[in-house]
Amino acid sequence: MSAADMEAPLCLPRLPLTRLPRAALPQGTVDTHFHVFRAGAPLNTPRSYTPDIATIADWIEFSGSLGIARGVLVQPSVYGLDNRVLLEALAAYPDRLRGIVVIDPETAETEIERLDRLGVRGVRINTRNKGGLSLAAARTLAESIAPLGWSLQLQINPEQLPDIAAALSGIRLPIVIDHLGFIPLATETRSRHVDGLRRLMDAADTYVKVTAPYRLTKDMNDQGFAEVGHALAATHAERLLWGSDWPHTELWDGMPDDAELIETMQAAIDDPTMAEKIFVRNAEALFFGR
């Protein structure tokens, strides 16, 4: 093992699914954010973490237990530009899965078209992890992928959110922001950050993933996540997406219960019509529309 590998800590294993959420997910639910890993697949160096192995077969079992109909597989930073594990999963479940890849901004048009035929529907920009693409790559990528109707998925720091509209001005394709933009949940700043997300959803074709509360707070009893989800759903239910963030990478001292995570999200949505949009329809239109 190289010194660089030793510096990338091993993630905790996911918890087994021991119970179902108290209320079932809506029929047709789409998990818009999860990762899979395969033993033996080369890992990027440097990287931010070393994954515990969780395969596409594991996710199929997980999603089947919860009644999740389809999923959008997101390329993790630890594989860099090597999308083979993701593409293997898409090939195994072409009707059930779509994918978000990480590619070189200069990738040839013919390769992008090949990826599209395989079920890829977007490219990920990741400024938070080693091995991710920077925002500087967004404009070049957008020119290549816009004709296919793909989206740009952004995993960014909250301080970058105010600059997103200007940085991506003129880009005519959907933008998807991971994990509520990692906004802090502190009461004194929450409304300002929520207003910022609303402005983004108003100003452009922007979606926000209401996912992974443990990435915003260490206190799993913190009601801030549910309150933010409720506030955004009240005004922008058609722009919100749900995802499991399974198998919950980059956690070292505690692992969430998946049933509790779903219940936290359900608690933020008190209207069946909004729930249908957030869990099913928005993702269907964005990722499975063709």
C-alpha positions in Angstrom: 0.0 0.0 0.0 1.4 3.4 -1.0 1.7 6.3 1.4 -1.1 8.1 -0.5 -3.4 5.1 0.0 -2.7 5.0 3.7 -3.7 8.7 3.9 -7.2 7.9 2.5 -9.1 6.5 5.5 -11.3 3.5 5.1 -15.1 4.3 5.3 -17.3 2.6 7.8 -19.4 -0.2 6.4 -23.1 0.5 5.9 -25.6 -0.7 8.5 -27.9 -3.6 7.5 -31.4 -2.7 6.7 -33.2 -4.1 9.8 -36.6 -2.4 9.3 -38.7 -0.5 6.8 -39.8 3.1 7.1 -43.1 3.5 9.0 -44.7 4.8 5.8 -43.9 3.2 2.4 -42.2 5.2 -0.3 -44.4 6.4 -3.2 -44.8 3.8 -6.0 -42.1 4.4 -8.6 -39.6 6.1 -6.3 -36.3 7.0 -7.9 -33.1 7.1 -5.9 -31.2 9.9 -7.6 -28.0 9.6 -5.7 -26.0 6.5 -4.8 -22.6 5.0 -5.4 -21.3 1.4 -6.0 -17.9 -0.1 -5.7 -16.3 -3.3 -6.9 -13.5 -5.2 -5.3 -10.3 -5.0 -7.4 -11.3 -1.8 -9.3 -8.4 0.6 -9.3 -8.8 3.5 -7.0 -7.7 7.1 -7.8 -4.6 8.5 -6.1 -4.8 10.9 -4.4 -8.3 10.5 -3.0 -10.4 11.6 0.0 -11.4 8.2 1.2 -11.1 4.4 0.7 -14.6 2.9 0.2 -16.0 -0.1 1.9 -17.1 -2.3 -0.9 -20.9 -2.0 -1.8 -21.8 -3.5 -5.1 -24.6 -2.9 -7.6 -26.1 -6.3 -6.4 -26.1 -4.9 -2.9 -28.0 -1.8 -4.0 -30.5 -3.9 -6.0 -31.2 -5.8 -2.8 -31.4 -2.6 -0.7 -33.7 -0.8 -3.2 -35.9 -3.8 -3.6 -36.5 -4.1 0.1 -37.5 -0.4 0.3 -39.7 -0.4 -2.9 -37.3 1.9 -4.8 -38.1 1.4 -8.5 -35.2 3.0 -10.3 -31.9 4.7 -9.5 -29.4 7.2 -10.8 -25.8 6.0 -10.1 -23.3 8.8 -9.4 -19.6 8.4 -10.2 -17.7 8.6 -6.9 -14.5 10.7 -6.7 -12.4 7.6 -5.8 -12.6 6.3 -9.3 -11.6 9.6 -11.0 -12.3 9.5 -14.7 -12.5 5.7 -14.8 -16.3 5.1 -15.1 -16.0 1.3 -15.7 -17.8 0.2 -12.5 -20.7 2.6 -13.1 -21.0 1.5 -16.8 -20.9 -2.2 -15.7 -23.9 -1.5 -13.5 -25.8 0.3 -16.2 -25.2 -2.6 -18.6 -26.6 -5.0 -16.0 -29.7 -3.0 -15.4 -30.4 -0.8 -18.4 -34.1 -0.3 -17.7 -33.7 0.4 -14.0 -30.6 2.7 -13.9 -29.2 5.9 -15.3 -25.7 7.3 -14.6 -23.8 10.5 -13.9 -20.2 10.2 -15.0 -17.0 12.1 -14.6 -15.2 12.7 -17.9 -12.4 14.8 -19.3 -13.7 18.1 -20.6 -12.1 17.4 -23.9 -13.9 14.0 -24.3 -14.8 13.4 -28.0 -18.4 13.7 -29.2 -18.4 10.1 -30.3 -17.5 8.9 -26.8 -20.2 11.1 -25.2 -22.8 9.7 -27.6 -21.7 6.2 -26.7 -22.1 7.0 -23.0 -25.6 8.3 -23.8 -26.6 5.1 -25.4 -25.4 3.2 -22.3 -27.7 5.3 -20.1 -25.5 8.2 -18.9 -27.5 11.4 -18.4 -25.1 13.8 -16.8 -21.6 14.8 -15.7 -20.5 15.5 -12.1 -18.5 18.5 -11.0 -17.0 17.9 -7.5 -15.0 20.6 -5.8 -15.1 19.0 -2.4 -13.1 15.8 -3.0 -9.8 14.9 -4.4 -10.2 13.4 -7.9 -13.2 15.6 -8.8 -13.7 18.0 -11.7 -13.5 21.8 -10.9 -16.1 24.4 -11.8 -13.7 25.6 -14.5 -14.6 22.5 -16.5 -18.3 23.2 -16.4 -18.6 25.5 -19.5 -16.6 23.2 -21.8 -18.5 20.2 -20.7 -21.8 22.0 -21.0 -21.2 22.7 -24.7 -20.6 19.0 -25.3 -23.4 17.5 -23.3 -26.2 20.1 -23.8 -27.3 18.7 -27.2 -28.1 15.3 -25.5 -30.1 16.9 -22.7 -27.7 15.8 -20.0 -27.4 17.7 -16.7 -24.4 19.1 -14.7 -24.3 17.7 -11.2 -22.5 20.0 -8.7 -21.0 18.8 -5.4 -19.7 22.1 -4.1 -19.0 24.0 -0.9 -21.8 26.3 0.4 -19.6 29.4 0.0 -19.6 28.7 -3.8 -23.4 28.8 -4.1 -23.7 32.6 -4.4 -21.4 32.5 -7.4 -23.0 29.6 -9.2 -25.5 31.7 -11.2 -22.7 34.0 -12.6 -20.2 31.1 -13.1 -22.7 29.2 -15.2 -24.5 32.1 -16.9 -25.5 31.2 -20.4 -25.3 27.5 -19.9 -28.5 26.0 -21.2 -28.9 22.7 -19.5 -30.2 21.5 -16.1 -28.0 22.0 -13.0 -28.4 19.7 -10.1 -26.9 20.6 -6.7 -26.0 17.7 -4.4 -26.9 17.5 -0.7 -28.6 20.9 -0.3 -25.3 22.5 -1.3 -23.9 21.5 2.0 -25.4 24.5 3.7 -25.0 24.8 7.4 -28.1 24.2 9.4 -27.5 26.8 12.1 -30.7 28.7 12.9 -29.2 32.1 12.6 -28.0 31.6 8.9 -30.5 29.0 7.7 -33.0 31.4 6.1 -30.3 33.2 4.1 -29.0 29.9 2.7 -32.6 28.7 1.9 -33.2 32.0 0.1 -30.0 31.5 -1.9 -31.1 28.0 -3.0 -34.5 29.4 -4.0 -32.9 32.1 -6.1 -30.9 29.5 -8.0 -34.0 27.4 -8.6 -35.8 30.6 -9.8 -33.0 31.9 -12.0 -32.1 28.8 -14.0 -33.0 25.2 -14.7 -31.7 24.2 -11.3 -32.6 21.2 -9.1 -31.6 20.5 -5.5 -31.1 17.1 -3.9 -32.6 17.0 -0.4 -30.2 14.3 0.7 -27.6 13.2 3.3 -28.5 15.2 6.4 -25.3 13.7 8.1 -23.2 15.8 5.7 -24.8 19.0 7.1 -24.8 18.2 10.8 -23.4 15.7 13.2 -26.5 15.7 15.3 -29.0 13.3 13.8 -31.7 14.7 16.0 -31.2 18.2 14.5 -34.5 19.2 13.0 -32.9 21.8 10.7 -32.7 19.4 7.8 -36.4 18.6 7.9 -37.2 22.3 8.3 -35.1 23.2 5.3 -36.7 20.4 3.2 -40.1 21.6 4.2 -39.4 25.2 3.4 -38.1 24.4 -0.1 -40.9 21.9 -0.8 -43.4 24.6 0.0 -42.2 26.8 -2.8 -40.2 24.6 -5.2 -41.4 21.0 -4.9 -41.0 20.6 -8.7 -37.3 21.3 -8.3 -36.4 18.9 -5.5 -35.0 15.4 -5.8 -34.6 12.6 -3.3 -31.6 10.2 -3.0 -30.4 7.7 -0.5 -26.7 8.7 -0.7 -26.2 4.9 -0.1 -23.7 3.5 1.0 -22.9 6.7 2.9 -19.2 7.2 2.2 -16.8 9.4 4.1 -18.2 8.5 7.5 -15.7 7.5 10.2 -17.4 7.6 13.6 -21.1 6.8 13.0 -23.4 5.4 10.3 -27.0 6.4 9.8 -30.0 4.1 9.7 -31.5 4.1 6.2 -35.1 3.8 7.5 -34.6 6.8 9.7 -33.1 8.8 6.9 -36.2 8.2 4.8 -38.5 9.1 7.7 -36.6 12.3 8.1 -37.3 13.2 4.5 -40.9 12.1 4.7 -41.4 14.3 7.8 -40.3 17.3 5.8 -43.1 16.7 3.2 -46.6 16.8 4.5 -48.4 16.7 1.2 -48.8 13.5 -1.0 -48.7 15.6 -4.2 -45.4 17.1 -3.2 -44.0 13.7 -2.2 -45.0 12.3 -5.6 -43.0 15.1 -7.3 -39.9 14.8 -5.1 -39.6 11.0 -4.8 -40.9 10.1 -8.3 -41.9 12.6 -11.0 -39.1 15.2 -11.0 -36.5 12.4 -11.4 -38.5 10.6 -14.0 -38.6 13.7 -16.2 -35.0 14.7 -15.7 -33.3 11.3 -16.0 -35.7 8.8 -17.6 -37.6 11.0 -20.0 -36.2 9.2 -23.0 
